[in-house]
Amino acid sequence: MTIGGDSNHSNLKEFFIKWVVMSYVDDKENQERQINTLFTGLRGMGINSFCKVMVRTSIEKAIFYGDESAGKRPEKRPDDRLDFRYIDSFVKLIVVLLTMFSFNKHEFMAKVLEFIGEVVDEEHRTKKTEFNQRPFYRMLMNILTAINHSDCFNQKTQLSILFSMSDLFKNLNPNHYPGFAFSWLELISHRQFLPHFLRAQPSGQGSSSIGAGVVPGQQQFPNLPGLQGLNAVSQPDNTLAAQKRLKMKDLVVNAFIFLKNNMIPGQAVPPAIQAFYHATLRVVSVIKQDFPDFLSDFHFDFVNSLPEHCIQLRNLILYAYPANLQQPDPFQRDLKIDLLSEIRQNPRILSDYGSCLLAMGLREDLENFTRTHRYNNKKQDSQQDERNQQLLVEICRKME
């Protein structure tokens, strides 16, 4: 089967509708015979065009009913009575295609996800407040389930497709598509998606990667001052684990930015945004419970993306600490933080805070303050102390 070409739209739609009817037949032997006959006719058709038709037809049939061939205008279904049969059959057909034909599975799935993104964009742009996110959630959720449970994907292909899905979710983030916000948050936090990006790598797989090197367009971990060698101790910059965590970090930051853009101090927060905030809070709570290292590694990005008055969410992030770190008992008698051995260990910060300090003009001031402050602690110098106070005032001014 070729991955390209064009075919008549009506023929492709008719083919897909035949498949939907066939996929619900109980007679498995007859169903298999009809499928083989049907796929013989598909071999000469362009699979890209067919995928486009399947995506659009599935969404249309979920929302509207009526026979277009009879010249009747399709009528809209009630929002609580959508027909998901075409969407379910569409995902079944994807699995059948991947099983029966030999072609690049990742390339094929990337195209399917691209078409879904195009339809979401078109529907969201044209329907506006009438946009219905449920069919798209059902479609993407079924694809996620197929990726996790189908035997036609090996581990490397599965991870490559999940990377493509994370790119799609990044493009469909609620800052661009607010009508898709709740489905988006449910998808990125689902147990069949999120753990793949935050779970620790099995032994012997830490240096593998998707393709070669870092994913195209994906930043590497920055070489931060004072942390040279720390990344090397934990994991190389371009490992698969690093790539996966950066992907999830971008998605979480998108959720926080959406809250920041819609939770304006002094203004009433709409009920939908309140619901999104509480849902986000639950997601972060789960991440803190199962993957606290992720929150502590990227706390700089997360806190900077939050609204300043989201104190509960901010505290939840800042309270996260690596799972292998033992916290001291705050009620211990004669507890002296400065004497703890862990206080001498540099924290692992994987955010690119250096660029932020440079953009704000703070890096040189902070380095001067740290250097002169240490010197002045050893030699009491009132003039230097005064200069440090002035420098501290200047740093605070720039941070406002």
C-alpha positions in Angstrom: 0.0 0.0 0.0 1.3 3.4 -0.9 1.4 6.3 1.6 0.4 9.0 -0.8 -1.8 9.8 -3.8 -5.4 11.1 -4.2 -8.7 9.3 -4.7 -12.3 10.2 -5.2 -13.7 11.6 -1.9 -17.1 9.9 -2.3 -15.5 6.5 -3.1 -13.3 6.7 0.0 -16.2 7.7 2.2 -18.3 4.8 0.8 -15.4 2.4 1.5 -15.2 3.7 5.1 -18.9 3.4 5.7 -18.8 -0.2 4.4 -16.0 -0.9 6.9 -18.1 0.5 9.8 -21.0 -1.8 9.0 -18.6 -4.7 8.6 -16.8 -4.1 11.9 -20.0 -4.7 13.8 -20.9 -8.0 12.2 -21.0 -10.9 14.6 -20.1 -13.6 12.0 -16.3 -13.4 12.3 -15.7 -15.9 9.4 -17.9 -13.9 7.0 -16.5 -10.7 8.3 -12.9 -11.7 7.6 -13.8 -12.8 4.0 -15.6 -9.4 3.4 -12.6 -7.5 4.9 -10.2 -9.2 2.5 -12.4 -8.3 -0.5 -12.7 -4.8 0.8 -9.0 -4.3 1.3 -8.3 -5.5 -2.2 -10.1 -2.4 -3.5 -8.2 -0.2 -1.0 -4.7 -1.1 -2.3 -4.9 1.2 -5.3 -6.2 4.1 -3.2 -4.1 6.8 -1.5 -3.9 6.1 2.2 -3.3 9.7 3.1 -6.6 10.8 1.4 -8.3 7.8 3.0 -7.2 8.8 6.5 -8.4 12.4 5.9 -11.8 11.1 4.9 -12.0 8.7 7.9 -11.2 11.5 10.4 -13.8 13.9 8.9 -16.5 11.3 8.4 -16.1 10.0 12.0 -16.5 13.4 13.5 -19.4 14.3 11.2 -21.3 11.1 12.0 -20.7 11.5 15.7 -22.3 14.9 15.7 -24.9 14.8 12.9 -27.4 12.2 11.6 -29.3 11.9 8.3 -28.7 10.5 4.8 -26.9 13.1 2.7 -27.4 11.0 -0.4 -31.2 11.5 -0.1 -30.7 15.2 -0.4 -31.6 15.8 3.2 -29.7 18.2 5.4 -28.0 16.4 8.3 -29.4 17.2 11.7 -27.4 17.8 14.8 -27.5 15.2 17.6 -28.1 16.2 21.2 -24.8 16.8 23.0 -25.4 13.9 25.4 -26.4 11.4 22.6 -23.4 11.5 20.2 -22.8 8.4 18.0 -19.2 7.2 18.6 -19.5 4.0 16.4 -17.7 5.6 13.4 -14.9 6.8 15.7 -14.5 3.4 17.3 -14.5 1.7 13.9 -12.0 4.2 12.6 -9.5 3.3 15.3 -10.2 -0.4 14.7 -9.4 0.1 11.0 -6.1 1.8 11.8 -5.0 -1.2 13.8 -6.1 -3.5 10.9 -4.2 -1.4 8.4 -1.0 -1.5 10.5 -1.3 -5.2 11.0 -2.1 -6.2 7.3 0.2 -3.9 5.4 3.9 -3.2 5.6 4.8 0.5 5.9 6.4 2.8 8.4 3.9 2.7 11.4 5.2 5.9 13.0 5.0 7.9 9.8 1.5 6.6 9.2 0.3 7.5 12.8 2.0 10.9 12.6 -0.1 11.6 9.5 -3.3 10.5 11.2 -2.5 12.7 14.2 -1.7 15.6 11.8 -5.1 15.2 10.1 -6.9 15.1 13.5 -5.1 18.4 14.4 -6.3 20.0 11.2 -9.9 19.0 11.8 -9.8 20.2 15.4 -8.4 23.5 14.2 -11.0 23.9 11.5 -13.9 22.9 13.7 -12.7 25.1 16.6 -12.2 28.1 14.2 -15.6 27.8 12.4 -17.9 26.5 15.2 -16.5 28.7 18.0 -18.9 28.4 20.9 -20.7 25.4 19.3 -17.5 23.4 19.1 -17.9 20.0 20.6 -14.7 18.5 22.1 -16.1 15.1 23.0 -15.7 13.3 19.6 -12.1 14.4 19.4 -11.4 13.2 23.0 -13.0 9.9 22.1 -10.9 9.5 19.0 -7.6 10.4 20.7 -8.4 8.3 23.7 -9.1 5.3 21.5 -5.8 5.9 19.7 -3.9 6.1 23.0 -5.6 2.8 24.1 -4.6 1.1 20.8 -1.0 2.3 21.2 -0.7 0.9 24.7 -2.5 -2.4 24.1 -2.1 -3.4 20.4 0.5 -6.0 19.5 1.3 -4.3 16.2 3.6 -1.7 17.9 7.0 -2.5 19.3 8.4 -0.4 22.2 10.4 1.9 20.0 7.5 2.6 17.6 5.1 3.1 20.5 7.4 5.7 22.1 7.9 7.5 18.7 4.1 7.7 18.3 3.7 9.0 21.9 6.2 11.7 21.0 4.1 12.7 18.0 1.0 12.7 20.3 2.8 15.0 22.7 3.6 17.4 19.8 0.0 17.4 18.8 -1.1 18.1 22.4 1.4 21.0 22.6 -0.2 22.5 19.4 -3.7 21.9 20.7 -3.0 23.5 24.1 -5.9 25.5 25.7 -4.1 28.8 25.1 -4.9 28.3 21.3 -8.0 26.1 21.6 -9.9 26.9 24.8 -12.9 24.9 23.6 -10.7 21.8 23.8 -9.2 22.6 27.3 -10.8 19.9 29.5 -10.3 17.1 27.0 -6.7 18.2 26.5 -6.0 18.2 30.3 -7.6 14.7 30.6 -5.5 13.4 27.8 -2.1 14.7 28.9 -2.7 13.5 32.5 -4.2 10.1 31.6 -2.5 6.9 32.9 -1.9 5.7 29.4 0.1 8.8 28.5 1.7 10.7 31.4 3.6 7.8 33.0 5.4 7.0 29.7 7.0 10.4 30.0 7.8 10.6 33.7 8.5 7.0 34.6 12.2 6.1 35.3 14.0 4.4 32.5 14.6 0.6 32.9 18.2 -0.4 33.4 20.2 -0.3 30.2 17.9 2.0 28.3 19.1 5.3 29.6 21.2 6.3 26.6 18.7 5.3 23.8 16.8 8.0 21.9 14.1 8.4 19.3 15.9 8.6 16.0 19.3 10.0 16.5 20.3 12.6 19.1 17.7 15.0 20.5 14.2 15.2 19.0 14.3 17.9 16.2 13.2 21.3 17.5 13.6 20.1 21.1 16.0 22.1 23.4 18.7 20.3 25.3 19.2 20.6 29.0 21.1 23.8 29.5 24.7 23.8 30.8 23.9 25.8 33.9 26.5 27.6 36.0 27.4 25.7 39.2 25.7 22.5 37.9 28.5 21.3 35.6 28.9 17.6 36.2 25.6 17.2 38.0 23.7 16.3 34.8 26.5 14.0 33.9 26.1 12.2 37.2 22.3 11.8 36.8 22.0 11.3 33.0 23.4 12.7 29.8 21.6 15.7 28.3 20.3 14.0 25.2 19.0 10.8 26.8 15.5 9.5 26.1 14.5 10.2 29.7 15.5 13.8 29.3 13.6 14.2 26.1 10.5 12.7 27.6 10.5 14.9 30.7 11.1 18.0 28.6 8.0 17.1 26.5 5.8 16.8 29.6 7.3 19.9 31.1 6.1 21.9 28.1 2.6 20.5 28.4 2.3 21.3 32.1 3.7 24.9 31.5 1.0 25.3 28.9 -1.7 24.5 31.4 -0.3 26.9 33.9 0.0 29.7 31.3 -3.7 29.1 30.5 -4.6 29.7 34.1 -2.3 32.8 34.3 -4.0 34.3 31.2 -7.5 33.7 32.6 -7.1 34.3 36.4 -6.6 38.0 36.6 -6.2 39.5 40.1 -9.2 41.6 41.0 -11.5 40.1 38.4 -14.1 37.4 38.9 -12.9 33.9 37.7 -15.5 32.2 35.4 -16.8 28.9 36.6 -15.2 27.0 33.7 -11.7 28.4 34.7 -12.4 27.5 38.3 -13.2 23.9 37.3 -10.0 23.9 35.1 -7.9 25.1 38.1 -9.3 22.4 40.4 -8.6 19.8 37.8 -5.1 21.1 37.3 -4.6 21.0 41.1 -5.6 17.3 41.2 -3.2 16.5 38.3 -0.3 18.3 40.0 -1.1 16.4 43.3 -0.9 13.1 41.5 2.4 14.1 39.9 3.8 15.1 43.3 2.8 11.8 44.8 4.2 9.6 42.0 6.9 11.7 40.3 8.1 14.4 42.8 11.5 14.7 41.1 9.8 16.1 38.0 8.3 19.0 39.9 11.5 19.8 41.8 13.7 19.6 38.6 11.5 22.1 36.7 10.1 24.1 39.6 11.6 27.3 38.1 9.6 26.9 34.9 6.4 25.9 36.7 6.4 28.7 39.3 7.1 31.4 36.7 4.2 30.2 34.6 1.6 30.3 37.4 -0.6 33.2 38.4 1.0 35.0 41.4 -2.1 34.5 43.6 -2.3 30.7 43.0 -0.7 30.1 46.4 -1.9 26.5 46.9 -0.7 25.3 43.6 2.6 27.1 44.0 3.2 25.6 47.5 2.4 22.2 46.1 5.2 22.5 43.6 7.7 24.0 45.9 7.1 21.4 48.5 8.1 18.6 46.1 11.5 17.1 46.7 13.4 14.1 45.2 12.1 10.7 46.4 15.6 9.7 47.6 16.0 12.7 49.8 15.3 12.3 53.5 13.7 15.4 55.0 14.9 16.4 58.5 12.4 16.4 61.3 11.4 20.1 61.8 10.5 19.3 65.5 13.9 17.8 66.3 15.6 19.6 69.2 18.7 21.6 68.4 18.1 21.3 64.7 20.6 23.4 62.7 19.9 23.5 59.0 23.4 24.8 58.2 25.0 21.7 59.8 23.1 19.1 57.7 25.3 17.3 55.2 22.6 17.6 52.5 22.9 21.4 52.6 26.2 21.2 50.8 24.7 19.3 47.8 23.7 21.5 44.9 20.0 20.9 44.0 19.3 19.6 40.5 17.6 22.4 38.5 16.9 21.4 34.9 15.2 24.7 33.9 17.1 27.2 31.9 17.2 29.8 34.6 20.4 31.3 33.2 18.7 32.7 30.2 16.0 34.2 32.4 18.6 35.9 34.6 20.3 37.3 31.5 17.1 38.6 30.0 16.3 40.5 33.3 19.9 41.8 33.6 20.3 40.1 36.9 23.1 37.6 36.4 26.0 40.0 36.7 24.5 41.7 39.7 23.9 38.4 41.5 27.4 37.2 40.8 28.9 40.5 42.1 26.7 40.4 45.2 27.6 36.8 46.0 31.3 37.4 45.5 31.5 40.6 47.5 29.2 39.3 50.2 31.4 36.3 50.9 34.5 38.6 51.0 32.8 41.0 53.3 31.9 38.2 55.7 35.6 37.5 56.2 36.7 41.1 56.4 34.4 43.7 58.0 34.2 46.6 55.5 31.5 49.2 56.1 31.9 50.7 52.7 31.6 47.4 50.9 28.6 46.6 53.1 26.9 49.8 51.9 27.7 48.9 48.3 26.1 45.5 48.8 23.0 47.1 50.2 22.7 49.3 47.1 23.3 46.4 44.8 20.6 44.4 46.6 18.2 47.3 46.2 19.0 47.3 42.5 18.4 43.6 42.2 15.0 43.9 43.9 14.1 46.8 41.5 14.9 44.7 38.5 12.8 41.8 39.8 9.6 43.9 40.2 
